Every structure is written in structure tokens, then in C-alpha cells.
Amino acid sequence: MSQRNFSGRRLLALAAMPIALAAVLVAAEMRRWHDARILDRMVEAQDFTATVDFLKHHYDFNRRSGRLALQRFALTVMRQGLKQHDPFERCYCATGLAVYGDWSGMPAITAALGSHDPMLRRAAIEGLADAHNARALELLRTVYRNGNAVQRVMVAQALAARRDHGALPMLLEATRSDVPEVRLWSVWGLGRQGDRHVLAYLHDLQGGERDERVGAALARSELRLGDRSLGNVAILETALYMEDTTLASDAALALADAHDQIALTQLRAAVSNPQLDLRVRLAAAVALTRYGDRDGLTLMNYVVTEPYERGFLSPMFNDLGLEAGRSVLLAAIASQDIVIRLAAVEAFGRIGGSAEIGILTQALHQASDPFLVAQIAWSLGRIGAPESVAPLLDLAADPNATVRDTAADALARLAFARQPGLF
């Protein structure tokens, strides 16, 4: 039944009420639809500044009517984004709409999944993984089963990065892949899902796994799920000193989940060991912040200013313990290196909270790069606090499509989340 028909039923129900009350409610209902159509027409005319001004002056976002208006505005902006020339923008809006069960952007998703551009395919896969609904998971299952090894890695990686219990069957299937990197991401993802029922399954896999990186990922996932046996800690402590720097770095980050005094001692020793690769030392420093330990801050705060070395650290920002590692992110967000700033802003969105909104809005005032502004909008939406609404509304009127669409997506997340104190 359409929304308009539903409203018609509401109006008919009013006939049974006292005439005066019914008249008031009918007038309110008619005004709501009148204002909604004004919003739609302004967005369709791409008069985003006027639309935002209309929202600010006509709605209280702490009321249900304000939440509904915000939802309508955000989704209408994203539907407009489906008309963008840039296929990345179309894909972003299409997968963003899919979160709310709106599949009007399916042609853009289909085109992106079939594209020869691997970055566009990855964007579609990650967007679908973010949708957290059955239809999106079915599309990802099709890509996984029909795609090549690279596409299967993309799907496993995307699902591993999101906490979605519905993804468990696909992650379990991926653990049987003959591609080690697919197995690595799938077992890593199983640890992130937080379902202890898979522990026995992971133990069985550990006995037959021959790839060292996958073995370390299994140990980390078991630690995350509460199995802090000495065997898992020992696997990671051994891997910490392997010649494979990727394996050793992964092991250092994994030891943050051990919550173990011996592991803490090993991490401190790794940070101060000049014989180890810098990437491993940095990973150990990051892991220490998860213990609330600041022994690695000197190294990280030095590296974040070094143009040839800070690229080793920025991919680890999301693994920082925020309380102990805040100074690193603050130094990074003030960097002249746009890649480092983008990584810091993303990290604040992933691991931060209301206290970080001031940091992000200050960065917003100093940002000129549209991709950095869009990343700030994304992070404000992920934090999802009431204070995010005002800056996001302003960004939703930005002439740059990337900024505007990202802000609209963030506003939709806020509006549909029904945050306490916001709506």
C-alpha cells in the first residue's frame, strides 16, 4: 500500500472523531503533505540551499515530523544522485538507498558490478555489504560464486569489515576457499561477528591450515571470541618475529586482543627493538594503545610527521585505542598530507564518539578538498550524535555532488537511527 493511500485511511479514520478535533488533525495532515511536496520540488530543482533553509525554519528535528522530513529530504537527494554523470556517485547513492530497501538504483549497481574498473566494482561490493539486508547479501553471494579470485577476495574483505550476522553463512563458505587471502578475510570476519558458536569450527580449521597468515588470523579471531588460551597467544608471539613483515604486523595488531600481560611485555619490547621492521614496530605501538599503554606514542608521533614513513602508520589508525592514541590522530588530522588527514578523519568516525564531533567540525572549517569534506561528513554520520545534524545539513547544500551525496547519506542514517535525544 502506498504512503499516499495510507494517509487516506488516516483521514477517513478522523471522521469518527469530534468535528473540531478532526478539523485540526486534517489541517495538520494537509500541511505535512504540502510541506513535503515543497521539499520534493526544491530538491528536484536542485535548489539545495533553499531546501536546507526550509528544513531549518519549518521543522524541529527533535519531533517525529522533523525526523520524517529529514528522512524524505536525504533520500530524495540520494535519488537525485542517481542522475549524476560519475558512475562512482551513482553507485554510492544506489547502495546508500538500498540500505533503506529502495532499489531504484539497481541499474547503477549492476553496471558497477560488471565494470572493468576494479575500484568501481569494489565500491559496489562494499556498498552492498553496508546495506545489511537479504537482497544485498544475495547479490554478494552471486558475485562471490560467479566471480574470479580477486572478486571473491573483495567480497570476503567487505563482509569481514561489517558486523552483520546475516553474513555468517557466506563467511563460513569462504573459509573453504582455495585462495588463502579469501580464507584470511573470512576467518578474520568470523571473529568480528562476535558469535562464540563458531569457535569450535575455527578450532577445526586451525588444525588443517598451512598458510601462516591465515593461521595467525584464526588465532586472532579465537582471541576475539574469548578463547585466550596460551596456544593462540604463542602463535601470534612467534609470528611477531617472522621475516614476513605483513604477517608480523598482523600478529602485533592481533596481540591487542590477547589482554595478556606477557603479550603486553612482548609488544613493548617490539616497539623498542630497532632490528625489527618499522611497520612491525608501529603495529606494536598501535596495539599498545588498546591496552591504554602510551609507550609507543613517541614513535608514532614522530612517524606521522615523516613524509616517507607515515604511509606505514595511517592504515592502522582504525586499530588505535582512542584514549591512549588520540594525540596521534590529532597530529594526523593537522597534517599537510591529504592521505594522512583522510585516514585520521575516517578513524574518528569509526572509533570516535560525540566527543570527537568538535574535532571534525573544526577540521571541516579548515578543509578545502571536497574528498576530505565528504570524509568528514561520512564520519559525522557514523558517529551519529545529535550535534552532527547541523553541520551535515549545511553540507547537504554543497554544490559538490560528492560532498552533498555523502552528507545526505549521513543524514539518512541519523534520521532512521532514531537517536535518543535527537528525535
Secondary structure, DSSP 8 states (H G I E B T S, - for coil): --HHHHHHHHHHHGGGS-HHHHHHHHHHHHHHHHHHHHHHHHHHTT-HHHHHHHHHHH--TTSHHHHHHHHHHHHHHHHHHTT-S-HHHHHHHHHHHHTTT--TTHHHHHHHHT-S-HHHHHHHHHHHHTT-SHHHHHHHHHHHHHS-HHHHHHHHHHHHTS--GGGHHHHHHHTT-SSHHHHHHHHHHHHHHT-GGGHHHHHHHHHH---HHHHHHHHHHHHHTT---HHHHHHHHHHTT-S-HHHHHHHHHHGGGT--HHHHHHHHHHHT-TTS-HHHHHHHHHHHHHTT--TTHHHHHHHTT-TTTHHHHGGGGGGS-HHHHHHHHHHHHT-S-HHHHHHHHHHHHHH--GGGHHHHHHHHHH---HHHHHHHHHHHHHH--GGGHHHHHHHTT-SSHHHHHHHHHHHHHHHHHT-TTT-
